[in-house]
Amino acid sequence: MAKIKTMCGLGKKDIKKLKDELIDEISKPKFYCANCARVSTSKKLLCKPKKI
Ligand SMILES: [Zn+2]
C-alpha cells in the first residue's frame, strides 16, 4: 500500500490513490498548514505546521 509522504505535496492523483489513508489522517487533525490549508495528525507531513 502506498504511503503519504506529505499532505502539502499531494496532487489530485495521489488523493485518489491514498483516499483511505487520507481519511484517517484528516479525521482527527492536530495540525494544519498555514501555507496550504491542509490538516494532519502529524506536523511532519505539513510544510508550515500550526497547532489546531
Ligand atoms: Zn503546506
mmCIF file of the protein (N, C-alpha, C, O) and its ligand, coordinates in Angstrom:
data_MODEL
# 
_entry.id   MODEL 
# 
loop_
_entity.id 
_entity.type 
_entity.pdbx_number_of_molecules 
1 polymer     1 
2 non-polymer 1 
# 
_entity_poly.entity_id                      1 
_entity_poly.type                           'polypeptide(L)' 
_entity_poly.nstd_linkage                   no 
_entity_poly.nstd_monomer                   no 
_entity_poly.pdbx_seq_one_letter_code       MAKIKTMCGLGKKDIKKLKDELIDEISKPKFYCANCARVSTSKKLLCKPKKI 
_entity_poly.pdbx_seq_one_letter_code_can   MAKIKTMCGLGKKDIKKLKDELIDEISKPKFYCANCARVSTSKKLLCKPKKI 
_entity_poly.pdbx_strand_id                 A 
# 
loop_
_entity_poly_seq.entity_id 
_entity_poly_seq.num 
_entity_poly_seq.mon_id 
_entity_poly_seq.hetero 
1 1  MET n 
1 2  ALA n 
1 3  LYS n 
1 4  ILE n 
1 5  LYS n 
1 6  THR n 
1 7  MET n 
1 8  CYS n 
1 9  GLY n 
1 10 LEU n 
1 11 GLY n 
1 12 LYS n 
1 13 LYS n 
1 14 ASP n 
1 15 ILE n 
1 16 LYS n 
1 17 LYS n 
1 18 LEU n 
1 19 LYS n 
1 20 ASP n 
1 21 GLU n 
1 22 LEU n 
1 23 ILE n 
1 24 ASP n 
1 25 GLU n 
1 26 ILE n 
1 27 SER n 
1 28 LYS n 
1 29 PRO n 
1 30 LYS n 
1 31 PHE n 
1 32 TYR n 
1 33 CYS n 
1 34 ALA n 
1 35 ASN n 
1 36 CYS n 
1 37 ALA n 
1 38 ARG n 
1 39 VAL n 
1 40 SER n 
1 41 THR n 
1 42 SER n 
1 43 LYS n 
1 44 LYS n 
1 45 LEU n 
1 46 LEU n 
1 47 CYS n 
1 48 LYS n 
1 49 PRO n 
1 50 LYS n 
1 51 LYS n 
1 52 ILE n 
# 
loop_
_struct_asym.id 
_struct_asym.entity_id 
A 1 
B 2 
# 
loop_
_chem_comp.id 
_chem_comp.type 
_chem_comp.mon_nstd_flag 
ALA 'L-peptide linking' y 
ARG 'L-peptide linking' y 
ASN 'L-peptide linking' y 
ASP 'L-peptide linking' y 
CYS 'L-peptide linking' y 
GLU 'L-peptide linking' y 
GLY 'peptide linking'   y 
ILE 'L-peptide linking' y 
LEU 'L-peptide linking' y 
LYS 'L-peptide linking' y 
MET 'L-peptide linking' y 
PHE 'L-peptide linking' y 
PRO 'L-peptide linking' y 
SER 'L-peptide linking' y 
THR 'L-peptide linking' y 
TYR 'L-peptide linking' y 
VAL 'L-peptide linking' y 
ZN  non-polymer         . 
# 
_pdbx_entity_nonpoly.entity_id   2 
_pdbx_entity_nonpoly.name        ? 
_pdbx_entity_nonpoly.comp_id     ZN 
# 
_pdbx_nonpoly_scheme.asym_id         B 
_pdbx_nonpoly_scheme.entity_id       2 
_pdbx_nonpoly_scheme.mon_id          ZN 
_pdbx_nonpoly_scheme.ndb_seq_num     1 
_pdbx_nonpoly_scheme.pdb_seq_num     101 
_pdbx_nonpoly_scheme.auth_seq_num    101 
_pdbx_nonpoly_scheme.pdb_mon_id      ZN 
_pdbx_nonpoly_scheme.auth_mon_id     ZN 
_pdbx_nonpoly_scheme.pdb_strand_id   A 
_pdbx_nonpoly_scheme.pdb_ins_code    . 
# 
loop_
_atom_site.group_PDB 
_atom_site.id 
_atom_site.type_symbol 
_atom_site.label_atom_id 
_atom_site.label_alt_id 
_atom_site.label_comp_id 
_atom_site.label_asym_id 
_atom_site.label_entity_id 
_atom_site.label_seq_id 
_atom_site.pdbx_PDB_ins_code 
_atom_site.Cartn_x 
_atom_site.Cartn_y 
_atom_site.Cartn_z 
_atom_site.occupancy 
_atom_site.B_iso_or_equiv 
_atom_site.pdbx_formal_charge 
_atom_site.auth_seq_id 
_atom_site.auth_comp_id 
_atom_site.auth_asym_id 
_atom_site.auth_atom_id 
_atom_site.pdbx_PDB_model_num 
ATOM   1   N  N  . MET A 1 1  ? 0.837   -1.205 0.000  1.00 0.00 ? 1   MET A N  1 
ATOM   2   C  CA . MET A 1 1  ? 0.000   0.000  0.000  1.00 0.00 ? 1   MET A CA 1 
ATOM   3   C  C  . MET A 1 1  ? 0.871   1.255  0.000  1.00 0.00 ? 1   MET A C  1 
ATOM   4   O  O  . MET A 1 1  ? 1.908   1.310  0.661  1.00 0.00 ? 1   MET A O  1 
ATOM   5   N  N  . ALA A 1 2  ? 0.441   2.228  -0.733 1.00 0.00 ? 2   ALA A N  1 
ATOM   6   C  CA . ALA A 1 2  ? 1.198   3.488  -0.808 1.00 0.00 ? 2   ALA A CA 1 
ATOM   7   C  C  . ALA A 1 2  ? 1.112   4.235  0.512  1.00 0.00 ? 2   ALA A C  1 
ATOM   8   O  O  . ALA A 1 2  ? 0.179   4.060  1.295  1.00 0.00 ? 2   ALA A O  1 
ATOM   9   N  N  . LYS A 1 3  ? 2.100   5.060  0.730  1.00 0.00 ? 3   LYS A N  1 
ATOM   10  C  CA . LYS A 1 3  ? 2.161   5.842  1.972  1.00 0.00 ? 3   LYS A CA 1 
ATOM   11  C  C  . LYS A 1 3  ? 2.152   7.324  1.666  1.00 0.00 ? 3   LYS A C  1 
ATOM   12  O  O  . LYS A 1 3  ? 2.677   7.769  0.645  1.00 0.00 ? 3   LYS A O  1 
ATOM   13  N  N  . ILE A 1 4  ? 1.550   8.077  2.561  1.00 0.00 ? 4   ILE A N  1 
ATOM   14  C  CA . ILE A 1 4  ? 1.558   9.527  2.410  1.00 0.00 ? 4   ILE A CA 1 
ATOM   15  C  C  . ILE A 1 4  ? 2.921   10.070 2.829  1.00 0.00 ? 4   ILE A C  1 
ATOM   16  O  O  . ILE A 1 4  ? 3.389   9.792  3.933  1.00 0.00 ? 4   ILE A O  1 
ATOM   17  N  N  . LYS A 1 5  ? 3.557   10.840 1.951  1.00 0.00 ? 5   LYS A N  1 
ATOM   18  C  CA . LYS A 1 5  ? 4.839   11.467 2.313  1.00 0.00 ? 5   LYS A CA 1 
ATOM   19  C  C  . LYS A 1 5  ? 4.599   12.827 2.944  1.00 0.00 ? 5   LYS A C  1 
ATOM   20  O  O  . LYS A 1 5  ? 5.094   13.116 4.033  1.00 0.00 ? 5   LYS A O  1 
ATOM   21  N  N  . THR A 1 6  ? 3.837   13.655 2.250  1.00 0.00 ? 6   THR A N  1 
ATOM   22  C  CA . THR A 1 6  ? 3.409   14.920 2.845  1.00 0.00 ? 6   THR A CA 1 
ATOM   23  C  C  . THR A 1 6  ? 1.970   15.186 2.445  1.00 0.00 ? 6   THR A C  1 
ATOM   24  O  O  . THR A 1 6  ? 1.521   14.750 1.385  1.00 0.00 ? 6   THR A O  1 
ATOM   25  N  N  . MET A 1 7  ? 1.264   15.888 3.279  1.00 0.00 ? 7   MET A N  1 
ATOM   26  C  CA . MET A 1 7  ? -0.086  16.294 2.910  1.00 0.00 ? 7   MET A CA 1 
ATOM   27  C  C  . MET A 1 7  ? -0.020  17.432 1.899  1.00 0.00 ? 7   MET A C  1 
ATOM   28  O  O  . MET A 1 7  ? -0.832  17.500 0.976  1.00 0.00 ? 7   MET A O  1 
ATOM   29  N  N  . CYS A 1 8  ? 0.947   18.321 2.077  1.00 0.00 ? 8   CYS A N  1 
ATOM   30  C  CA . CYS A 1 8  ? 1.032   19.515 1.232  1.00 0.00 ? 8   CYS A CA 1 
ATOM   31  C  C  . CYS A 1 8  ? 1.398   19.179 -0.205 1.00 0.00 ? 8   CYS A C  1 
ATOM   32  O  O  . CYS A 1 8  ? 0.965   19.868 -1.128 1.00 0.00 ? 8   CYS A O  1 
ATOM   33  N  N  . GLY A 1 9  ? 2.188   18.130 -0.408 1.00 0.00 ? 9   GLY A N  1 
ATOM   34  C  CA . GLY A 1 9  ? 2.660   17.820 -1.742 1.00 0.00 ? 9   GLY A CA 1 
ATOM   35  C  C  . GLY A 1 9  ? 1.711   16.961 -2.555 1.00 0.00 ? 9   GLY A C  1 
ATOM   36  O  O  . GLY A 1 9  ? 2.021   16.620 -3.696 1.00 0.00 ? 9   GLY A O  1 
ATOM   37  N  N  . LEU A 1 10 ? 0.571   16.606 -2.003 1.00 0.00 ? 10  LEU A N  1 
ATOM   38  C  CA . LEU A 1 10 ? -0.329  15.693 -2.691 1.00 0.00 ? 10  LEU A CA 1 
ATOM   39  C  C  . LEU A 1 10 ? -0.999  16.349 -3.893 1.00 0.00 ? 10  LEU A C  1 
ATOM   40  O  O  . LEU A 1 10 ? -1.503  17.469 -3.810 1.00 0.00 ? 10  LEU A O  1 
ATOM   41  N  N  . GLY A 1 11 ? -0.994  15.634 -5.001 1.00 0.00 ? 11  GLY A N  1 
ATOM   42  C  CA . GLY A 1 11 ? -1.745  16.070 -6.171 1.00 0.00 ? 11  GLY A CA 1 
ATOM   43  C  C  . GLY A 1 11 ? -3.068  15.330 -6.233 1.00 0.00 ? 11  GLY A C  1 
ATOM   44  O  O  . GLY A 1 11 ? -3.373  14.495 -5.382 1.00 0.00 ? 11  GLY A O  1 
ATOM   45  N  N  . LYS A 1 12 ? -3.845  15.649 -7.251 1.00 0.00 ? 12  LYS A N  1 
ATOM   46  C  CA . LYS A 1 12 ? -5.167  15.026 -7.379 1.00 0.00 ? 12  LYS A CA 1 
ATOM   47  C  C  . LYS A 1 12 ? -5.082  13.509 -7.508 1.00 0.00 ? 12  LYS A C  1 
ATOM   48  O  O  . LYS A 1 12 ? -5.894  12.785 -6.933 1.00 0.00 ? 12  LYS A O  1 
ATOM   49  N  N  . LYS A 1 13 ? -4.094  13.031 -8.267 1.00 0.00 ? 13  LYS A N  1 
ATOM   50  C  CA . LYS A 1 13 ? -3.930  11.583 -8.443 1.00 0.00 ? 13  LYS A CA 1 
ATOM   51  C  C  . LYS A 1 13 ? -3.597  10.910 -7.121 1.00 0.00 ? 13  LYS A C  1 
ATOM   52  O  O  . LYS A 1 13 ? -4.131  9.847  -6.803 1.00 0.00 ? 13  LYS A O  1 
ATOM   53  N  N  . ASP A 1 14 ? -2.701  11.543 -6.343 1.00 0.00 ? 14  ASP A N  1 
ATOM   54  C  CA . ASP A 1 14 ? -2.326  10.980 -5.047 1.00 0.00 ? 14  ASP A CA 1 
ATOM   55  C  C  . ASP A 1 14 ? -3.531  10.903 -4.126 1.00 0.00 ? 14  ASP A C  1 
ATOM   56  O  O  . ASP A 1 14 ? -3.712  9.926  -3.399 1.00 0.00 ? 14  ASP A O  1 
ATOM   57  N  N  . ILE A 1 15 ? -4.344  11.934 -4.165 1.00 0.00 ? 15  ILE A N  1 
ATOM   58  C  CA . ILE A 1 15 ? -5.505  11.980 -3.282 1.00 0.00 ? 15  ILE A CA 1 
ATOM   59  C  C  . ILE A 1 15 ? -6.439  10.809 -3.578 1.00 0.00 ? 15  ILE A C  1 
ATOM   60  O  O  . ILE A 1 15 ? -6.971  10.189 -2.657 1.00 0.00 ? 15  ILE A O  1 
ATOM   61  N  N  . LYS A 1 16 ? -6.638  10.508 -4.855 1.00 0.00 ? 16  LYS A N  1 
ATOM   62  C  CA . LYS A 1 16 ? -7.462  9.346  -5.220 1.00 0.00 ? 16  LYS A CA 1 
ATOM   63  C  C  . LYS A 1 16 ? -6.835  8.052  -4.733 1.00 0.00 ? 16  LYS A C  1 
ATOM   64  O  O  . LYS A 1 16 ? -7.506  7.192  -4.162 1.00 0.00 ? 16  LYS A O  1 
ATOM   65  N  N  . LYS A 1 17 ? -5.525  7.928  -4.973 1.00 0.00 ? 17  LYS A N  1 
ATOM   66  C  CA . LYS A 1 17 ? -4.806  6.691  -4.673 1.00 0.00 ? 17  LYS A CA 1 
ATOM   67  C  C  . LYS A 1 17 ? -4.755  6.425  -3.168 1.00 0.00 ? 17  LYS A C  1 
ATOM   68  O  O  . LYS A 1 17 ? -4.831  5.279  -2.727 1.00 0.00 ? 17  LYS A O  1 
ATOM   69  N  N  . LEU A 1 18 ? -4.625  7.490  -2.393 1.00 0.00 ? 18  LEU A N  1 
ATOM   70  C  CA . LEU A 1 18 ? -4.393  7.361  -0.951 1.00 0.00 ? 18  LEU A CA 1 
ATOM   71  C  C  . LEU A 1 18 ? -5.646  7.653  -0.128 1.00 0.00 ? 18  LEU A C  1 
ATOM   72  O  O  . LEU A 1 18 ? -5.560  7.941  1.065  1.00 0.00 ? 18  LEU A O  1 
ATOM   73  N  N  . LYS A 1 19 ? -6.799  7.578  -0.767 1.00 0.00 ? 19  LYS A N  1 
ATOM   74  C  CA . LYS A 1 19 ? -8.046  8.013  -0.152 1.00 0.00 ? 19  LYS A CA 1 
ATOM   75  C  C  . LYS A 1 19 ? -8.233  7.515  1.284  1.00 0.00 ? 19  LYS A C  1 
ATOM   76  O  O  . LYS A 1 19 ? -8.519  8.306  2.183  1.00 0.00 ? 19  LYS A O  1 
ATOM   77  N  N  . ASP A 1 20 ? -8.072  6.214  1.499  1.00 0.00 ? 20  ASP A N  1 
ATOM   78  C  CA . ASP A 1 20 ? -8.343  5.654  2.823  1.00 0.00 ? 20  ASP A CA 1 
ATOM   79  C  C  . ASP A 1 20 ? -7.377  6.182  3.885  1.00 0.00 ? 20  ASP A C  1 
ATOM   80  O  O  . ASP A 1 20 ? -7.778  6.508  5.002  1.00 0.00 ? 20  ASP A O  1 
ATOM   81  N  N  . GLU A 1 21 ? -6.090  6.259  3.510  1.00 0.00 ? 21  GLU A N  1 
ATOM   82  C  CA . GLU A 1 21 ? -5.110  6.791  4.452  1.00 0.00 ? 21  GLU A CA 1 
ATOM   83  C  C  . GLU A 1 21 ? -5.356  8.263  4.742  1.00 0.00 ? 21  GLU A C  1 
ATOM   84  O  O  . GLU A 1 21 ? -5.163  8.733  5.864  1.00 0.00 ? 21  GLU A O  1 
ATOM   85  N  N  . LEU A 1 22 ? -5.783  8.977  3.718  1.00 0.00 ? 22  LEU A N  1 
ATOM   86  C  CA . LEU A 1 22 ? -6.072  10.398 3.899  1.00 0.00 ? 22  LEU A CA 1 
ATOM   87  C  C  . LEU A 1 22 ? -7.229  10.612 4.866  1.00 0.00 ? 22  LEU A C  1 
ATOM   88  O  O  . LEU A 1 22 ? -7.193  11.517 5.699  1.00 0.00 ? 22  LEU A O  1 
ATOM   89  N  N  . ILE A 1 23 ? -8.238  9.786  4.752  1.00 0.00 ? 23  ILE A N  1 
ATOM   90  C  CA . ILE A 1 23 ? -9.387  9.924  5.644  1.00 0.00 ? 23  ILE A CA 1 
ATOM   91  C  C  . ILE A 1 23 ? -8.951  9.730  7.093  1.00 0.00 ? 23  ILE A C  1 
ATOM   92  O  O  . ILE A 1 23 ? -9.383  10.475 7.973  1.00 0.00 ? 23  ILE A O  1 
ATOM   93  N  N  . ASP A 1 24 ? -8.094  8.732  7.351  1.00 0.00 ? 24  ASP A N  1 
ATOM   94  C  CA . ASP A 1 24 ? -7.538  8.558  8.699  1.00 0.00 ? 24  ASP A CA 1 
ATOM   95  C  C  . ASP A 1 24 ? -6.793  9.810  9.142  1.00 0.00 ? 24  ASP A C  1 
ATOM   96  O  O  . ASP A 1 24 ? -6.921  10.278 10.273 1.00 0.00 ? 24  ASP A O  1 
ATOM   97  N  N  . GLU A 1 25 ? -6.017  10.326 8.211  1.00 0.00 ? 25  GLU A N  1 
ATOM   98  C  CA . GLU A 1 25 ? -5.102  11.427 8.510  1.00 0.00 ? 25  GLU A CA 1 
ATOM   99  C  C  . GLU A 1 25 ? -5.847  12.723 8.810  1.00 0.00 ? 25  GLU A C  1 
ATOM   100 O  O  . GLU A 1 25 ? -5.393  13.510 9.640  1.00 0.00 ? 25  GLU A O  1 
ATOM   101 N  N  . ILE A 1 26 ? -6.966  12.958 8.162  1.00 0.00 ? 26  ILE A N  1 
ATOM   102 C  CA . ILE A 1 26 ? -7.655  14.242 8.313  1.00 0.00 ? 26  ILE A CA 1 
ATOM   103 C  C  . ILE A 1 26 ? -8.869  14.173 9.226  1.00 0.00 ? 26  ILE A C  1 
ATOM   104 O  O  . ILE A 1 26 ? -9.508  15.193 9.480  1.00 0.00 ? 26  ILE A O  1 
ATOM   105 N  N  . SER A 1 27 ? -9.196  12.983 9.723  1.00 0.00 ? 27  SER A N  1 
ATOM   106 C  CA . SER A 1 27 ? -10.426 12.878 10.502 1.00 0.00 ? 27  SER A CA 1 
ATOM   107 C  C  . SER A 1 27 ? -10.276 13.467 11.901 1.00 0.00 ? 27  SER A C  1 
ATOM   108 O  O  . SER A 1 27 ? -11.232 14.011 12.454 1.00 0.00 ? 27  SER A O  1 
ATOM   109 N  N  . LYS A 1 28 ? -9.074  13.359 12.478 1.00 0.00 ? 28  LYS A N  1 
ATOM   110 C  CA . LYS A 1 28 ? -8.840  13.968 13.795 1.00 0.00 ? 28  LYS A CA 1 
ATOM   111 C  C  . LYS A 1 28 ? -7.547  14.770 13.753 1.00 0.00 ? 28  LYS A C  1 
ATOM   112 O  O  . LYS A 1 28 ? -6.560  14.385 14.380 1.00 0.00 ? 28  LYS A O  1 
ATOM   113 N  N  . PRO A 1 29 ? -7.542  15.851 13.040 1.00 0.00 ? 29  PRO A N  1 
ATOM   114 C  CA . PRO A 1 29 ? -6.288  16.588 12.836 1.00 0.00 ? 29  PRO A CA 1 
ATOM   115 C  C  . PRO A 1 29 ? -5.806  17.289 14.100 1.00 0.00 ? 29  PRO A C  1 
ATOM   116 O  O  . PRO A 1 29 ? -6.605  17.770 14.903 1.00 0.00 ? 29  PRO A O  1 
ATOM   117 N  N  . LYS A 1 30 ? -4.492  17.338 14.262 1.00 0.00 ? 30  LYS A N  1 
ATOM   118 C  CA . LYS A 1 30 ? -3.876  18.064 15.374 1.00 0.00 ? 30  LYS A CA 1 
ATOM   119 C  C  . LYS A 1 30 ? -3.145  19.309 14.870 1.00 0.00 ? 30  LYS A C  1 
ATOM   120 O  O  . LYS A 1 30 ? -2.898  20.252 15.621 1.00 0.00 ? 30  LYS A O  1 
ATOM   121 N  N  . PHE A 1 31 ? -2.805  19.287 13.576 1.00 0.00 ? 31  PHE A N  1 
ATOM   122 C  CA . PHE A 1 31 ? -2.075  20.405 12.985 1.00 0.00 ? 31  PHE A CA 1 
ATOM   123 C  C  . PHE A 1 31 ? -2.703  20.802 11.657 1.00 0.00 ? 31  PHE A C  1 
ATOM   124 O  O  . PHE A 1 31 ? -3.339  19.989 10.987 1.00 0.00 ? 31  PHE A O  1 
ATOM   125 N  N  . TYR A 1 32 ? -2.515  22.065 11.290 1.00 0.00 ? 32  TYR A N  1 
ATOM   126 C  CA . TYR A 1 32 ? -2.885  22.483 9.948  1.00 0.00 ? 32  TYR A CA 1 
ATOM   127 C  C  . TYR A 1 32 ? -1.702  23.207 9.336  1.00 0.00 ? 32  TYR A C  1 
ATOM   128 O  O  . TYR A 1 32 ? -0.807  23.660 10.049 1.00 0.00 ? 32  TYR A O  1 
ATOM   129 N  N  . CYS A 1 33 ? -1.696  23.315 8.019  1.00 0.00 ? 33  CYS A N  1 
ATOM   130 C  CA . CYS A 1 33 ? -0.613  24.011 7.342  1.00 0.00 ? 33  CYS A CA 1 
ATOM   131 C  C  . CYS A 1 33 ? -1.024  25.451 7.058  1.00 0.00 ? 33  CYS A C  1 
ATOM   132 O  O  . CYS A 1 33 ? -2.032  25.708 6.400  1.00 0.00 ? 33  CYS A O  1 
ATOM   133 N  N  . ALA A 1 34 ? -0.222  26.383 7.565  1.00 0.00 ? 34  ALA A N  1 
ATOM   134 C  CA . ALA A 1 34 ? -0.520  27.799 7.376  1.00 0.00 ? 34  ALA A CA 1 
ATOM   135 C  C  . ALA A 1 34 ? -0.295  28.230 5.929  1.00 0.00 ? 34  ALA A C  1 
ATOM   136 O  O  . ALA A 1 34 ? -0.791  29.278 5.516  1.00 0.00 ? 34  ALA A O  1 
ATOM   137 N  N  . ASN A 1 35 ? 0.438   27.444 5.160  1.00 0.00 ? 35  ASN A N  1 
ATOM   138 C  CA . ASN A 1 35 ? 0.677   27.735 3.746  1.00 0.00 ? 35  ASN A CA 1 
ATOM   139 C  C  . ASN A 1 35 ? -0.422  27.190 2.852  1.00 0.00 ? 35  ASN A C  1 
ATOM   140 O  O  . ASN A 1 35 ? -0.922  27.886 1.968  1.00 0.00 ? 35  ASN A O  1 
ATOM   141 N  N  . CYS A 1 36 ? -0.798  25.925 3.094  1.00 0.00 ? 36  CYS A N  1 
ATOM   142 C  CA . CYS A 1 36 ? -1.612  25.189 2.123  1.00 0.00 ? 36  CYS A CA 1 
ATOM   143 C  C  . CYS A 1 36 ? -3.020  24.864 2.616  1.00 0.00 ? 36  CYS A C  1 
ATOM   144 O  O  . CYS A 1 36 ? -3.835  24.340 1.856  1.00 0.00 ? 36  CYS A O  1 
ATOM   145 N  N  . ALA A 1 37 ? -3.313  25.167 3.872  1.00 0.00 ? 37  ALA A N  1 
ATOM   146 C  CA . ALA A 1 37 ? -4.636  24.879 4.442  1.00 0.00 ? 37  ALA A CA 1 
ATOM   147 C  C  . ALA A 1 37 ? -4.953  23.392 4.456  1.00 0.00 ? 37  ALA A C  1 
ATOM   148 O  O  . ALA A 1 37 ? -6.119  23.004 4.385  1.00 0.00 ? 37  ALA A O  1 
ATOM   149 N  N  . ARG A 1 38 ? -3.912  22.551 4.547  1.00 0.00 ? 38  ARG A N  1 
ATOM   150 C  CA . ARG A 1 38 ? -4.146  21.113 4.722  1.00 0.00 ? 38  ARG A CA 1 
ATOM   151 C  C  . ARG A 1 38 ? -4.099  20.801 6.211  1.00 0.00 ? 38  ARG A C  1 
ATOM   152 O  O  . ARG A 1 38 ? -3.539  21.569 6.993  1.00 0.00 ? 38  ARG A O  1 
ATOM   153 N  N  . VAL A 1 39 ? -4.686  19.673 6.604  1.00 0.00 ? 39  VAL A N  1 
ATOM   154 C  CA . VAL A 1 39 ? -4.627  19.266 8.003  1.00 0.00 ? 39  VAL A CA 1 
ATOM   155 C  C  . VAL A 1 39 ? -4.012  17.886 8.116  1.00 0.00 ? 39  VAL A C  1 
ATOM   156 O  O  . VAL A 1 39 ? -3.983  17.122 7.152  1.00 0.00 ? 39  VAL A O  1 
ATOM   157 N  N  . SER A 1 40 ? -3.512  17.571 9.330  1.00 0.00 ? 40  SER A N  1 
ATOM   158 C  CA . SER A 1 40 ? -2.848  16.300 9.536  1.00 0.00 ? 40  SER A CA 1 
ATOM   159 C  C  . SER A 1 40 ? -2.759  15.986 11.020 1.00 0.00 ? 40  SER A C  1 
ATOM   160 O  O  . SER A 1 40 ? -2.843  16.879 11.864 1.00 0.00 ? 40  SER A O  1 
ATOM   161 N  N  . THR A 1 41 ? -2.587  14.705 11.328 1.00 0.00 ? 41  THR A N  1 
ATOM   162 C  CA . THR A 1 41 ? -2.316  14.321 12.710 1.00 0.00 ? 41  THR A CA 1 
ATOM   163 C  C  . THR A 1 41 ? -0.838  14.499 13.044 1.00 0.00 ? 41  THR A C  1 
ATOM   164 O  O  . THR A 1 41 ? -0.466  14.528 14.217 1.00 0.00 ? 41  THR A O  1 
ATOM   165 N  N  . SER A 1 42 ? 0.000   14.616 12.024 1.00 0.00 ? 42  SER A N  1 
ATOM   166 C  CA . SER A 1 42 ? 1.446   14.710 12.228 1.00 0.00 ? 42  SER A CA 1 
ATOM   167 C  C  . SER A 1 42 ? 2.001   15.971 11.584 1.00 0.00 ? 42  SER A C  1 
ATOM   168 O  O  . SER A 1 42 ? 1.753   16.227 10.406 1.00 0.00 ? 42  SER A O  1 
ATOM   169 N  N  . LYS A 1 43 ? 2.756   16.765 12.351 1.00 0.00 ? 43  LYS A N  1 
ATOM   170 C  CA . LYS A 1 43 ? 3.276   18.001 11.777 1.00 0.00 ? 43  LYS A CA 1 
ATOM   171 C  C  . LYS A 1 43 ? 4.376   17.736 10.754 1.00 0.00 ? 43  LYS A C  1 
ATOM   172 O  O  . LYS A 1 43 ? 4.726   18.614 9.966  1.00 0.00 ? 43  LYS A O  1 
ATOM   173 N  N  . LYS A 1 44 ? 4.911   16.531 10.772 1.00 0.00 ? 44  LYS A N  1 
ATOM   174 C  CA . LYS A 1 44 ? 5.942   16.182 9.790  1.00 0.00 ? 44  LYS A CA 1 
ATOM   175 C  C  . LYS A 1 44 ? 5.410   16.169 8.358  1.00 0.00 ? 44  LYS A C  1 
ATOM   176 O  O  . LYS A 1 44 ? 6.175   16.291 7.401  1.00 0.00 ? 44  LYS A O  1 
ATOM   177 N  N  . LEU A 1 45 ? 4.107   16.023 8.222  1.00 0.00 ? 45  LEU A N  1 
ATOM   178 C  CA . LEU A 1 45 ? 3.508   15.926 6.889  1.00 0.00 ? 45  LEU A CA 1 
ATOM   179 C  C  . LEU A 1 45 ? 3.131   17.287 6.310  1.00 0.00 ? 45  LEU A C  1 
ATOM   180 O  O  . LEU A 1 45 ? 2.624   17.369 5.192  1.00 0.00 ? 45  LEU A O  1 
ATOM   181 N  N  . LEU A 1 46 ? 3.376   18.349 7.067  1.00 0.00 ? 46  LEU A N  1 
ATOM   182 C  CA . LEU A 1 46 ? 2.978   19.686 6.622  1.00 0.00 ? 46  LEU A CA 1 
ATOM   183 C  C  . LEU A 1 46 ? 4.202   20.580 6.475  1.00 0.00 ? 46  LEU A C  1 
ATOM   184 O  O  . LEU A 1 46 ? 5.165   20.451 7.231  1.00 0.00 ? 46  LEU A O  1 
ATOM   185 N  N  . CYS A 1 47 ? 4.163   21.502 5.484  1.00 0.00 ? 47  CYS A N  1 
ATOM   186 C  CA . CYS A 1 47 ? 5.349   22.342 5.252  1.00 0.00 ? 47  CYS A CA 1 
ATOM   187 C  C  . CYS A 1 47 ? 5.400   23.525 6.216  1.00 0.00 ? 47  CYS A C  1 
ATOM   188 O  O  . CYS A 1 47 ? 6.483   24.026 6.519  1.00 0.00 ? 47  CYS A O  1 
ATOM   189 N  N  . LYS A 1 48 ? 4.252   23.973 6.698  1.00 0.00 ? 48  LYS A N  1 
ATOM   190 C  CA . LYS A 1 48 ? 4.238   25.059 7.680  1.00 0.00 ? 48  LYS A CA 1 
ATOM   191 C  C  . LYS A 1 48 ? 3.212   24.749 8.769  1.00 0.00 ? 48  LYS A C  1 
ATOM   192 O  O  . LYS A 1 48 ? 2.167   25.394 8.850  1.00 0.00 ? 48  LYS A O  1 
ATOM   193 N  N  . PRO A 1 49 ? 3.524   23.745 9.613  1.00 0.00 ? 49  PRO A N  1 
ATOM   194 C  CA . PRO A 1 49 ? 2.540   23.266 10.583 1.00 0.00 ? 49  PRO A CA 1 
ATOM   195 C  C  . PRO A 1 49 ? 2.237   24.277 11.686 1.00 0.00 ? 49  PRO A C  1 
ATOM   196 O  O  . PRO A 1 49 ? 3.124   24.947 12.215 1.00 0.00 ? 49  PRO A O  1 
ATOM   197 N  N  . LYS A 1 50 ? 0.956   24.356 12.007 1.00 0.00 ? 50  LYS A N  1 
ATOM   198 C  CA . LYS A 1 50 ? 0.493   25.142 13.157 1.00 0.00 ? 50  LYS A CA 1 
ATOM   199 C  C  . LYS A 1 50 ? -0.442  24.264 13.958 1.00 0.00 ? 50  LYS A C  1 
ATOM   200 O  O  . LYS A 1 50 ? -1.223  23.497 13.396 1.00 0.00 ? 50  LYS A O  1 
ATOM   201 N  N  . LYS A 1 51 ? -0.362  24.378 15.266 1.00 0.00 ? 51  LYS A N  1 
ATOM   202 C  CA . LYS A 1 51 ? -1.224  23.569 16.118 1.00 0.00 ? 51  LYS A CA 1 
ATOM   203 C  C  . LYS A 1 51 ? -2.673  24.042 16.004 1.00 0.00 ? 51  LYS A C  1 
ATOM   204 O  O  . LYS A 1 51 ? -2.941  25.243 15.966 1.00 0.00 ? 51  LYS A O  1 
ATOM   205 N  N  . ILE A 1 52 ? -3.597  23.096 15.951 1.00 0.00 ? 52  ILE A N  1 
ATOM   206 C  CA . ILE A 1 52 ? -5.026  23.443 15.919 1.00 0.00 ? 52  ILE A CA 1 
ATOM   207 C  C  . ILE A 1 52 ? -5.514  23.645 17.351 1.00 0.00 ? 52  ILE A C  1 
ATOM   208 O  O  . ILE A 1 52 ? -6.689  23.945 17.566 1.00 0.00 ? 52  ILE A O  1 
HETATM 209 ZN ZN . ZN  B 2 .  ? 1.883   23.163 3.407  1.00 0.00 2 101 ZN  A ZN 1 
# 
